[in-house]
Amino acid sequence: MQPRSFPSSPPPEVVTGDRGARTTPERLVVVVRRYREAMHQALEAQDYRPVPPTALWFVIELARQEGTVGELAARLEITKQAASRLADQLVALGYCDRERSETNRRQVLLRPTAEGRSAAMVLLAAIQKVDASMLASLDSSEREVFHRALAQMLG
């Protein structure tokens, strides 16, 4: 059996982009980290219990519209298993409640608690603050193009 051979390392401009710029996925990760950090800091500043990073978006989506685990999983584009774990964590933290459907006893509805709704408002305010900071260098037409491009990428 011959040992596997690997191609030589790509040239630096392929790895870093021209003039050392990051790749698109790396840039997106940095942006998401900035939002996540601001969201955690905002919750901490107002004495909310910490929320796991993956549950931040769940808190917001649940405050927008209650639903079943399956519905929330579909809206957040995560698996039902992941949504169920996040719901368990948020119930334990007091950010949401489970309630059996009166029409279909097998179905469990997730609803935000008052604290969950309030935490979602804190998170949305933190997002707006980061938006304002990161988009400040763009004029209104550039912001519009940016938002349209994001919408188009997401389909």
Secondary structure by P-SEA (a helix, b strand, c coil): cccccccccccccccccccccccaaaaaaaaaaaaaaaaaaaaaaaccccccccaaaaaaaaaaccccaaaaaaaacccaaaaaaaaaaaaaacccccccccccccbbbbbbcaaaaaaaaaaaaaaaaaaaaaaccccaaaaaaaaaaaaaaac
